Amino acid sequence: MSIQEVKVDGLCVDVRFLVMGPLRNNVYLVSDGSAAMVVDPSGHADVIMDRLEGAKVEAIVLTHSHWDHTGAAAELRELAGAPVIASAEDAPYVEDPREGDTSHVGNPCKVDRTVASGDIVQVGGMQWKVLETPGHSSGSICLFCIPQFGNHPEGCPVLLSGDTLFAGTTGRTDFERGSEADMAASMKRLAMLPDDTVVLPGHNALTTIGAERSTFARFGWEPDGH
C-alpha cells in the first residue's frame, strides 16, 4: 500500500491530503488547528484516522457519490463518530450505490446531513459555503472558504472541487448522471470566485481559479462577466 501525504502551505486553513486508492484520489484532511473535516475518504479509514493525529473530526464531506470518493466513508463514520454530509441529490446514491452511476458499485454509507447551494458546513471556526456544481454527477458539490473564516486570515481562499474542476480541465460528464450542459453552468459559477482561490481537486495537481480562466472560457465565460 503506497500512500503519499502532502501538506499545502499558504492557505487560510490547514490542509494536508493523502493520495490513495486505485484511482489515486486526493483525500483531504482540513483543520482550523483543532477541529477537522475529511473530504472524500476513498479508502483505508484506519490510515486516515492515524494521519489526523488526534484532531477531532466534526464532518466527513462527500463531494459526490462515486465509489472512489466514498469507499471509506462508512468505516470512517464509525471510527470518528462524525456525521457524513452530501448533497440531497447524491445522498441516495451514497446510501444505496447503483450500477450505472459509474463502472463500479461503491460501499453504502448513511448520510447524516444533506446540503444545497448556500448552506454552510461549520467545522470548528471554519465556515465552508456549499456550491452545487452538477456536471460530473447530478449532485456534485464544491466547498468554498474565505480567509475571514479560516485560522490563517493572511492565507488564500480555498475551493474543495471534488471531480468538478481539475488543473486544466473538468471532470468527466459521460457517466449516467453526468451532463455537459450542467458542467458548463457550473464552470460559469466557479469562474466568479477570486483568482487567488486555491483549488483542491479530487485527483492530480492543485490549481487556482486564476489559472483556470482558459478552462472557463471553453464553456463561454467572458472576462467582463467576472
Buried (B, 14 or more C-beta within 10 A) or exposed (E): EEBEEEEBEEBBBBBBBBBBBEEBBBBBBBBBBBBBBBBBBBBBBEBBBEBBEEBBBBBBBBBBBBBBBBBBBBBBBEBBEBBBBBBBBBBBBBBEBEEEBBEEEBBEBEBBBBBEEEBEBEBBEBBBBBBBBBBBBBBBBBBBBBBEBBBBEEBBBBBBBBBBBBBEEBBBBEBEBBBEEBBBBBBBBBBEBBEEBBBBBBBBEBBBBEBBBEBBEEBEBEEEEE
